[in-house]
């Protein structure tokens, strides 16, 4: 049985680590087996597609890749947390 996740499909999240840090998007899918999420417009990857009815010549399609669930945070909680600069200027 997979562990319970802090995000669910349809939630707005912010990427908090990695090269995509700071990007926001809606959760499109969760993979509970390996704790990964697919976020709209984040971590776009290119996939080569075979010839088919939709792509008679074949194509290179750009779509969202997955991120580990520990690298994202709910956008509402992200906006509520205190600013780091305010704490640094007082010291």
Biopython code that builds the backbone (N, CA, C, O; Angstrom):
import numpy as np
from Bio.PDB.StructureBuilder import StructureBuilder

atoms = [
    (1, "UNK", "N", (0.839, -1.187, 0.000)),
    (1, "UNK", "CA", (0.000, 0.000, 0.000)),
    (1, "UNK", "C", (0.881, 1.246, 0.000)),
    (1, "UNK", "O", (1.830, 1.337, 0.779)),
    (2, "UNK", "N", (0.571, 2.202, -0.867)),
    (2, "UNK", "CA", (1.368, 3.415, -1.000)),
    (2, "UNK", "C", (1.083, 4.386, 0.144)),
    (2, "UNK", "O", (-0.009, 4.401, 0.710)),
    (3, "UNK", "N", (2.084, 5.189, 0.466)),
    (3, "UNK", "CA", (1.926, 6.189, 1.516)),
    (3, "UNK", "C", (1.009, 7.307, 1.035)),
    (3, "UNK", "O", (0.919, 7.567, -0.165)),
    (4, "UNK", "N", (0.335, 7.964, 1.961)),
    (4, "UNK", "CA", (-0.563, 9.056, 1.622)),
    (4, "UNK", "C", (0.243, 10.278, 1.197)),
    (4, "UNK", "O", (1.247, 10.621, 1.821)),
    (5, "UNK", "N", (-0.206, 10.930, 0.130)),
    (5, "UNK", "CA", (0.495, 12.086, -0.409)),
    (5, "UNK", "C", (-0.131, 13.387, 0.093)),
    (5, "UNK", "O", (-1.316, 13.423, 0.421)),
    (6, "UNK", "N", (0.667, 14.450, 0.151)),
    (6, "UNK", "CA", (0.161, 15.751, 0.597)),
    (6, "UNK", "C", (-0.488, 16.538, -0.530)),
    (6, "UNK", "O", (-1.061, 17.600, -0.285)),
    (7, "UNK", "N", (-0.411, 16.043, -1.760)),
    (7, "UNK", "CA", (-1.067, 16.699, -2.890)),
    (7, "UNK", "C", (-2.011, 15.711, -3.560)),
    (7, "UNK", "O", (-1.863, 14.497, -3.423)),
    (8, "UNK", "N", (-2.980, 16.250, -4.284)),
    (8, "UNK", "CA", (-3.894, 15.389, -5.029)),
    (8, "UNK", "C", (-4.155, 16.022, -6.391)),
    (8, "UNK", "O", (-3.797, 17.176, -6.625)),
    (9, "UNK", "N", (-4.765, 15.277, -7.266)),
    (9, "UNK", "CA", (-5.038, 15.731, -8.614)),
    (9, "UNK", "C", (-5.901, 16.994, -8.568)),
    (9, "UNK", "O", (-6.905, 17.045, -7.858)),
    (10, "UNK", "N", (-5.496, 18.014, -9.336)),
    (10, "UNK", "CA", (-6.244, 19.268, -9.387)),
    (10, "UNK", "C", (-5.702, 20.354, -8.472)),
    (10, "UNK", "O", (-6.067, 21.520, -8.627)),
    (11, "UNK", "N", (-4.835, 20.001, -7.518)),
    (11, "UNK", "CA", (-4.246, 20.998, -6.615)),
    (11, "UNK", "C", (-3.278, 21.899, -7.372)),
    (11, "UNK", "O", (-2.647, 21.468, -8.337)),
    (12, "UNK", "N", (-3.162, 23.152, -6.935)),
    (12, "UNK", "CA", (-2.141, 24.049, -7.473)),
    (12, "UNK", "C", (-0.904, 23.915, -6.588)),
    (12, "UNK", "O", (-0.991, 24.026, -5.366)),
    (13, "UNK", "N", (0.249, 23.676, -7.215)),
    (13, "UNK", "CA", (1.483, 23.455, -6.470)),
    (13, "UNK", "C", (2.598, 24.348, -6.995)),
    (13, "UNK", "O", (2.509, 24.905, -8.089)),
    (14, "UNK", "N", (3.658, 24.474, -6.184)),
    (14, "UNK", "CA", (4.860, 25.211, -6.540)),
    (14, "UNK", "C", (6.027, 24.247, -6.424)),
    (14, "UNK", "O", (6.106, 23.479, -5.466)),
    (15, "UNK", "N", (6.937, 24.279, -7.398)),
    (15, "UNK", "CA", (8.145, 23.455, -7.332)),
    (15, "UNK", "C", (9.127, 24.178, -6.416)),
    (15, "UNK", "O", (9.427, 25.352, -6.634)),
    (16, "UNK", "N", (9.632, 23.486, -5.392)),
    (16, "UNK", "CA", (10.481, 24.149, -4.392)),
    (16, "UNK", "C", (11.958, 23.794, -4.515)),
    (16, "UNK", "O", (12.788, 24.438, -3.873)),
    (17, "UNK", "N", (12.315, 22.787, -5.321)),
    (17, "UNK", "CA", (13.719, 22.444, -5.505)),
    (17, "UNK", "C", (13.988, 22.077, -6.956)),
    (17, "UNK", "O", (13.062, 21.815, -7.724)),
    (18, "UNK", "N", (15.255, 22.062, -7.322)),
    (18, "UNK", "CA", (15.650, 21.622, -8.651)),
    (18, "UNK", "C", (15.663, 22.751, -9.667)),
    (18, "UNK", "O", (15.483, 23.920, -9.325)),
    (19, "UNK", "N", (15.879, 22.381, -10.925)),
    (19, "UNK", "CA", (16.001, 23.373, -11.990)),
    (19, "UNK", "C", (14.677, 24.049, -12.328)),
    (19, "UNK", "O", (14.677, 25.110, -12.952)),
    (20, "UNK", "N", (13.562, 23.469, -11.935)),
    (20, "UNK", "CA", (12.245, 24.037, -12.210)),
    (20, "UNK", "C", (11.722, 24.869, -11.038)),
    (20, "UNK", "O", (10.545, 25.231, -11.019)),
    (21, "UNK", "N", (12.576, 25.175, -10.065)),
    (21, "UNK", "CA", (12.166, 25.850, -8.836)),
    (21, "UNK", "C", (11.419, 27.153, -9.115)),
    (21, "UNK", "O", (11.833, 27.953, -9.955)),
    (22, "UNK", "N", (10.315, 27.352, -8.397)),
    (22, "UNK", "CA", (9.535, 28.573, -8.525)),
    (22, "UNK", "C", (8.377, 28.471, -9.497)),
    (22, "UNK", "O", (7.502, 29.338, -9.504)),
    (23, "UNK", "N", (8.353, 27.430, -10.319)),
    (23, "UNK", "CA", (7.264, 27.284, -11.288)),
    (23, "UNK", "C", (6.010, 26.771, -10.595)),
    (23, "UNK", "O", (6.078, 25.963, -9.668)),
    (24, "UNK", "N", (4.852, 27.261, -11.067)),
    (24, "UNK", "CA", (3.559, 26.860, -10.519)),
    (24, "UNK", "C", (2.760, 26.136, -11.577)),
    (24, "UNK", "O", (2.941, 26.354, -12.775)),
    (25, "UNK", "N", (1.872, 25.270, -11.117)),
    (25, "UNK", "CA", (1.002, 24.581, -12.050)),
    (25, "UNK", "C", (0.016, 23.697, -11.329)),
    (25, "UNK", "O", (0.088, 23.516, -10.113)),
    (26, "UNK", "N", (-0.911, 23.146, -12.100)),
    (26, "UNK", "CA", (-1.948, 22.268, -11.568)),
    (26, "UNK", "C", (-1.484, 20.823, -11.711)),
    (26, "UNK", "O", (-0.893, 20.455, -12.726)),
    (27, "UNK", "N", (-1.752, 20.002, -10.695)),
    (27, "UNK", "CA", (-1.383, 18.587, -10.733)),
    (27, "UNK", "C", (-2.317, 17.871, -11.706)),
    (27, "UNK", "O", (-3.536, 17.891, -11.539)),
    (28, "UNK", "N", (-1.727, 17.235, -12.729)),
    (28, "UNK", "CA", (-2.505, 16.501, -13.718)),
    (28, "UNK", "C", (-2.640, 15.032, -13.353)),
    (28, "UNK", "O", (-3.674, 14.419, -13.619)),
    (29, "UNK", "N", (-1.598, 14.455, -12.740)),
    (29, "UNK", "CA", (-1.624, 13.030, -12.415)),
    (29, "UNK", "C", (-0.657, 12.736, -11.281)),
    (29, "UNK", "O", (0.338, 13.437, -11.096)),
    (30, "UNK", "N", (-0.966, 11.682, -10.519)),
    (30, "UNK", "CA", (-0.088, 11.178, -9.471)),
    (30, "UNK", "C", (0.219, 9.723, -9.757)),
    (30, "UNK", "O", (-0.663, 8.965, -10.164)),
    (31, "UNK", "N", (1.465, 9.329, -9.548)),
    (31, "UNK", "CA", (1.850, 7.927, -9.641)),
    (31, "UNK", "C", (2.243, 7.494, -8.239)),
    (31, "UNK", "O", (3.333, 7.821, -7.769)),
    (32, "UNK", "N", (1.367, 6.764, -7.571)),
    (32, "UNK", "CA", (1.609, 6.400, -6.176)),
    (32, "UNK", "C", (2.697, 5.345, -6.027)),
    (32, "UNK", "O", (3.332, 5.260, -4.976)),
    (33, "UNK", "N", (2.920, 4.541, -7.062)),
    (33, "UNK", "CA", (3.918, 3.480, -6.976)),
    (33, "UNK", "C", (5.312, 4.008, -6.702)),
    (33, "UNK", "O", (6.048, 3.420, -5.910)),
    (34, "UNK", "N", (5.687, 5.100, -7.338)),
    (34, "UNK", "CA", (7.011, 5.678, -7.108)),
    (34, "UNK", "C", (6.950, 7.144, -6.705)),
    (34, "UNK", "O", (7.926, 7.873, -6.885)),
    (35, "UNK", "N", (5.824, 7.585, -6.164)),
    (35, "UNK", "CA", (5.651, 8.918, -5.566)),
    (35, "UNK", "C", (6.048, 10.057, -6.503)),
    (35, "UNK", "O", (6.860, 10.909, -6.142)),
    (36, "UNK", "N", (5.474, 10.070, -7.701)),
    (36, "UNK", "CA", (5.769, 11.125, -8.660)),
    (36, "UNK", "C", (4.490, 11.846, -9.072)),
    (36, "UNK", "O", (3.401, 11.273, -9.038)),
    (37, "UNK", "N", (4.640, 13.121, -9.465)),
    (37, "UNK", "CA", (3.509, 13.923, -9.914)),
    (37, "UNK", "C", (3.815, 14.524, -11.275)),
    (37, "UNK", "O", (4.972, 14.796, -11.598)),
    (38, "UNK", "N", (2.770, 14.731, -12.074)),
    (38, "UNK", "CA", (2.875, 15.416, -13.352)),
    (38, "UNK", "C", (2.166, 16.746, -13.184)),
    (38, "UNK", "O", (0.996, 16.790, -12.806)),
    (39, "UNK", "N", (2.885, 17.843, -13.467)),
    (39, "UNK", "CA", (2.352, 19.184, -13.252)),
    (39, "UNK", "C", (2.245, 19.890, -14.597)),
    (39, "UNK", "O", (3.146, 19.816, -15.432)),
    (40, "UNK", "N", (1.124, 20.575, -14.786)),
    (40, "UNK", "CA", (0.837, 21.265, -16.040)),
    (40, "UNK", "C", (1.888, 22.342, -16.334)),
    (40, "UNK", "O", (2.084, 23.260, -15.538)),
    (41, "UNK", "N", (2.564, 22.220, -17.486)),
    (41, "UNK", "CA", (3.517, 23.221, -17.926)),
    (41, "UNK", "C", (4.879, 23.180, -17.262)),
    (41, "UNK", "O", (5.702, 24.063, -17.502)),
    (42, "UNK", "N", (5.140, 22.178, -16.433)),
    (42, "UNK", "CA", (6.413, 22.078, -15.721)),
    (42, "UNK", "C", (7.160, 20.842, -16.206)),
    (42, "UNK", "O", (6.559, 19.787, -16.412)),
    (43, "UNK", "N", (8.470, 20.974, -16.386)),
    (43, "UNK", "CA", (9.362, 19.885, -16.825)),
    (43, "UNK", "C", (8.919, 19.288, -18.151)),
    (43, "UNK", "O", (8.667, 18.088, -18.263)),
    (44, "UNK", "N", (8.830, 20.153, -19.147)),
    (44, "UNK", "CA", (8.421, 19.728, -20.483)),
    (44, "UNK", "C", (9.532, 18.900, -21.127)),
    (44, "UNK", "O", (10.693, 19.309, -21.139)),
    (45, "UNK", "N", (9.167, 17.734, -21.660)),
    (45, "UNK", "CA", (10.110, 16.838, -22.325)),
    (45, "UNK", "C", (9.608, 16.553, -23.729)),
    (45, "UNK", "O", (8.415, 16.668, -24.009)),
    (46, "UNK", "N", (10.528, 16.179, -24.610)),
    (46, "UNK", "CA", (10.154, 15.872, -25.993)),
    (46, "UNK", "C", (10.165, 14.367, -26.182)),
    (46, "UNK", "O", (11.099, 13.686, -25.759)),
    (47, "UNK", "N", (9.114, 13.847, -26.825)),
    (47, "UNK", "CA", (8.977, 12.425, -27.091)),
    (47, "UNK", "C", (8.800, 12.217, -28.586)),
    (47, "UNK", "O", (8.023, 12.923, -29.229)),
    (48, "UNK", "N", (9.516, 11.256, -29.134)),
    (48, "UNK", "CA", (9.335, 10.896, -30.532)),
    (48, "UNK", "C", (8.154, 9.944, -30.630)),
    (48, "UNK", "O", (8.066, 8.978, -29.872)),
    (49, "UNK", "N", (7.243, 10.214, -31.566)),
    (49, "UNK", "CA", (6.019, 9.439, -31.708)),
    (49, "UNK", "C", (6.035, 8.722, -33.055)),
    (49, "UNK", "O", (6.421, 9.299, -34.071)),
    (50, "UNK", "N", (5.617, 7.475, -33.053)),
    (50, "UNK", "CA", (5.546, 6.692, -34.287)),
    (50, "UNK", "C", (4.465, 7.220, -35.218)),
    (50, "UNK", "O", (3.609, 8.008, -34.814)),
    (51, "UNK", "N", (4.514, 6.780, -36.452)),
    (51, "UNK", "CA", (3.448, 7.108, -37.397)),
    (51, "UNK", "C", (2.143, 6.525, -36.883)),
    (51, "UNK", "O", (2.099, 5.391, -36.406)),
    (52, "UNK", "N", (1.083, 7.314, -36.986)),
    (52, "UNK", "CA", (-0.240, 6.860, -36.546)),
    (52, "UNK", "C", (-1.286, 7.688, -37.281)),
    (52, "UNK", "O", (-0.952, 8.533, -38.111)),
    (53, "UNK", "N", (-2.556, 7.437, -36.966)),
    (53, "UNK", "CA", (-3.631, 8.214, -37.597)),
    (53, "UNK", "C", (-3.522, 9.698, -37.219)),
    (53, "UNK", "O", (-3.738, 10.570, -38.060)),
    (54, "UNK", "N", (-3.187, 9.982, -35.955)),
    (54, "UNK", "CA", (-3.067, 11.379, -35.523)),
    (54, "UNK", "C", (-1.818, 12.041, -36.096)),
    (54, "UNK", "O", (-1.835, 13.237, -36.390)),
    (55, "UNK", "N", (-0.726, 11.273, -36.260)),
    (55, "UNK", "CA", (0.546, 11.795, -36.768)),
    (55, "UNK", "C", (1.008, 10.930, -37.938)),
    (55, "UNK", "O", (1.820, 10.025, -37.744)),
    (56, "UNK", "N", (0.506, 11.189, -39.153)),
    (56, "UNK", "CA", (0.831, 10.338, -40.303)),
    (56, "UNK", "C", (2.327, 10.302, -40.638)),
    (56, "UNK", "O", (2.812, 9.297, -41.158)),
    (57, "UNK", "N", (3.060, 11.373, -40.352)),
    (57, "UNK", "CA", (4.483, 11.417, -40.639)),
    (57, "UNK", "C", (5.332, 11.022, -39.433)),
    (57, "UNK", "O", (6.555, 10.931, -39.541)),
    (58, "UNK", "N", (4.692, 10.787, -38.283)),
    (58, "UNK", "CA", (5.448, 10.682, -37.044)),
    (58, "UNK", "C", (5.681, 12.103, -36.556)),
    (58, "UNK", "O", (5.449, 13.051, -37.307)),
    (59, "UNK", "N", (6.128, 12.275, -35.338)),
    (59, "UNK", "CA", (6.306, 13.631, -34.818)),
    (59, "UNK", "C", (7.173, 13.629, -33.569)),
    (59, "UNK", "O", (7.462, 12.586, -32.982)),
    (60, "UNK", "N", (7.571, 14.818, -33.189)),
    (60, "UNK", "CA", (8.214, 15.023, -31.893)),
    (60, "UNK", "C", (7.226, 15.831, -31.064)),
    (60, "UNK", "O", (6.959, 16.995, -31.363)),
    (61, "UNK", "N", (6.690, 15.212, -30.030)),
    (61, "UNK", "CA", (5.639, 15.814, -29.214)),
    (61, "UNK", "C", (6.238, 16.276, -27.894)),
    (61, "UNK", "O", (7.023, 15.561, -27.272)),
    (62, "UNK", "N", (5.861, 17.476, -27.475)),
    (62, "UNK", "CA", (6.323, 18.003, -26.193)),
    (62, "UNK", "C", (5.221, 17.803, -25.167)),
    (62, "UNK", "O", (4.077, 18.197, -25.394)),
    (63, "UNK", "N", (5.564, 17.186, -24.030)),
    (63, "UNK", "CA", (4.575, 16.957, -22.970)),
    (63, "UNK", "C", (5.257, 17.040, -21.612)),
    (63, "UNK", "O", (6.481, 17.125, -21.522)),
    (64, "UNK", "N", (4.451, 17.014, -20.565)),
    (64, "UNK", "CA", (4.976, 17.176, -19.212)),
    (64, "UNK", "C", (5.661, 15.898, -18.736)),
    (64, "UNK", "O", (5.178, 14.790, -18.970)),
    (65, "UNK", "N", (6.798, 16.078, -18.063)),
    (65, "UNK", "CA", (7.476, 14.975, -17.402)),
    (65, "UNK", "C", (7.024, 14.930, -15.952)),
    (65, "UNK", "O", (6.180, 15.724, -15.538)),
    (66, "UNK", "N", (7.577, 14.012, -15.183)),
    (66, "UNK", "CA", (7.158, 13.883, -13.793)),
    (66, "UNK", "C", (8.242, 14.382, -12.848)),
    (66, "UNK", "O", (9.424, 14.402, -13.190)),
    (67, "UNK", "N", (7.821, 14.782, -11.663)),
    (67, "UNK", "CA", (8.711, 15.209, -10.582)),
    (67, "UNK", "C", (8.409, 14.373, -9.353)),
    (67, "UNK", "O", (7.302, 13.855, -9.207)),
    (68, "UNK", "N", (9.388, 14.239, -8.471)),
    (68, "UNK", "CA", (9.120, 13.539, -7.213)),
    (68, "UNK", "C", (8.231, 14.416, -6.342)),
    (68, "UNK", "O", (8.370, 15.639, -6.327)),
    (69, "UNK", "N", (7.328, 13.787, -5.626)),
    (69, "UNK", "CA", (6.331, 14.525, -4.836)),
    (69, "UNK", "C", (6.986, 15.360, -3.731)),
    (69, "UNK", "O", (6.395, 16.341, -3.282)),
    (70, "UNK", "N", (8.186, 14.996, -3.285)),
    (70, "UNK", "CA", (8.858, 15.758, -2.229)),
    (70, "UNK", "C", (9.384, 17.099, -2.740)),
    (70, "UNK", "O", (9.746, 17.961, -1.939)),
    (71, "UNK", "N", (9.433, 17.287, -4.053)),
    (71, "UNK", "CA", (9.938, 18.531, -4.626)),
    (71, "UNK", "C", (8.856, 19.571, -4.876)),
    (71, "UNK", "O", (9.143, 20.633, -5.429)),
    (72, "UNK", "N", (7.620, 19.288, -4.482)),
    (72, "UNK", "CA", (6.537, 20.241, -4.688)),
    (72, "UNK", "C", (5.847, 20.555, -3.359)),
    (72, "UNK", "O", (5.890, 19.774, -2.408)),
    (73, "UNK", "N", (5.211, 21.725, -3.334)),
    (73, "UNK", "CA", (4.491, 22.178, -2.141)),
    (73, "UNK", "C", (3.190, 22.815, -2.595)),
    (73, "UNK", "O", (3.141, 23.443, -3.653)),
    (74, "UNK", "N", (2.149, 22.661, -1.814)),
    (74, "UNK", "CA", (0.876, 23.302, -2.142)),
    (74, "UNK", "C", (1.089, 24.808, -2.247)),
    (74, "UNK", "O", (1.772, 25.397, -1.409)),
    (75, "UNK", "N", (0.515, 25.428, -3.257)),
    (75, "UNK", "CA", (0.718, 26.854, -3.496)),
    (75, "UNK", "C", (0.164, 27.694, -2.342)),
    (75, "UNK", "O", (0.749, 28.719, -1.991)),
    (76, "UNK", "N", (-0.943, 27.277, -1.758)),
    (76, "UNK", "CA", (-1.529, 28.055, -0.666)),
    (76, "UNK", "C", (-0.603, 28.069, 0.553)),
    (76, "UNK", "O", (-0.479, 29.099, 1.215)),
    (77, "UNK", "N", (0.047, 26.944, 0.858)),
    (77, "UNK", "CA", (0.984, 26.896, 1.987)),
    (77, "UNK", "C", (2.256, 27.670, 1.659)),
    (77, "UNK", "O", (2.866, 28.270, 2.544)),
    (78, "UNK", "N", (2.656, 27.656, 0.390)),
    (78, "UNK", "CA", (3.850, 28.376, -0.048)),
    (78, "UNK", "C", (3.652, 29.876, 0.142)),
    (78, "UNK", "O", (4.571, 30.572, 0.576)),
    (79, "UNK", "N", (2.452, 30.383, -0.180)),
    (79, "UNK", "CA", (2.169, 31.809, -0.054)),
    (79, "UNK", "C", (2.018, 32.246, 1.398)),
    (79, "UNK", "O", (2.246, 33.413, 1.715)),
    (80, "UNK", "N", (1.642, 31.341, 2.275)),
    (80, "UNK", "CA", (1.418, 31.681, 3.677)),
    (80, "UNK", "C", (2.702, 31.734, 4.494)),
    (80, "UNK", "O", (2.717, 32.353, 5.558)),
    (81, "UNK", "N", (3.773, 31.109, 4.032)),
    (81, "UNK", "CA", (4.970, 31.041, 4.864)),
    (81, "UNK", "C", (5.659, 32.400, 4.926)),
    (81, "UNK", "O", (5.584, 33.172, 3.970)),
    (82, "UNK", "N", (6.331, 32.704, 6.039)),
    (82, "UNK", "CA", (6.956, 34.017, 6.202)),
    (82, "UNK", "C", (8.127, 34.202, 5.242)),
    (82, "UNK", "O", (8.793, 33.240, 4.859)),
    (83, "UNK", "N", (8.362, 35.444, 4.867)),
    (83, "UNK", "CA", (9.449, 35.762, 3.945)),
    (83, "UNK", "C", (10.787, 35.612, 4.666)),
    (83, "UNK", "O", (10.911, 35.990, 5.831)),
    (84, "UNK", "N", (11.780, 35.067, 3.984)),
    (84, "UNK", "CA", (13.092, 34.888, 4.589)),
    (84, "UNK", "C", (13.837, 36.207, 4.736)),
    (84, "UNK", "O", (14.608, 36.381, 5.679)),
    (85, "UNK", "N", (13.613, 37.133, 3.815)),
    (85, "UNK", "CA", (14.333, 38.400, 3.864)),
    (85, "UNK", "C", (13.987, 39.200, 5.108)),
    (85, "UNK", "O", (14.853, 39.870, 5.670)),
    (86, "UNK", "N", (12.750, 39.143, 5.542)),
    (86, "UNK", "CA", (12.326, 39.894, 6.723)),
    (86, "UNK", "C", (13.092, 39.407, 7.948)),
    (86, "UNK", "O", (13.499, 40.213, 8.784)),
    (87, "UNK", "N", (13.290, 38.103, 8.058)),
    (87, "UNK", "CA", (14.025, 37.552, 9.186)),
    (87, "UNK", "C", (15.507, 37.904, 9.096)),
    (87, "UNK", "O", (16.153, 38.125, 10.120)),
    (88, "UNK", "N", (16.052, 37.957, 7.879)),
    (88, "UNK", "CA", (17.493, 38.229, 7.701)),
    (88, "UNK", "C", (17.832, 39.692, 7.991)),
    (88, "UNK", "O", (18.922, 39.980, 8.487)),
    (89, "UNK", "N", (16.926, 40.612, 7.693)),
    (89, "UNK", "CA", (17.215, 42.033, 7.899)),
    (89, "UNK", "C", (17.180, 42.415, 9.374)),
    (89, "UNK", "O", (17.832, 43.383, 9.765)),
    (90, "UNK", "N", (16.441, 41.688, 10.199)),
    (90, "UNK", "CA", (16.377, 41.992, 11.631)),
    (90, "UNK", "C", (17.662, 41.600, 12.351)),
    (90, "UNK", "O", (18.010, 42.196, 13.370)),
    (91, "UNK", "N", (18.361, 40.609, 11.831)),
    (91, "UNK", "CA", (19.575, 40.106, 12.508)),
    (91, "UNK", "C", (20.764, 41.012, 12.354)),
    (91, "UNK", "O", (21.840, 40.712, 12.869)),
]
sb = StructureBuilder()
sb.init_structure("model")
sb.init_model(0)
sb.init_chain("A")
sb.init_seg("    ")
for serial, (resi, resn, name, xyz) in enumerate(atoms, 1):
    if name == "N":
        sb.init_residue(resn, " ", resi, " ")
    sb.init_atom(name, np.array(xyz, "f"), 0.0, 1.0, " ", f" {name:<3s}", serial, name[0])
structure = sb.get_structure()
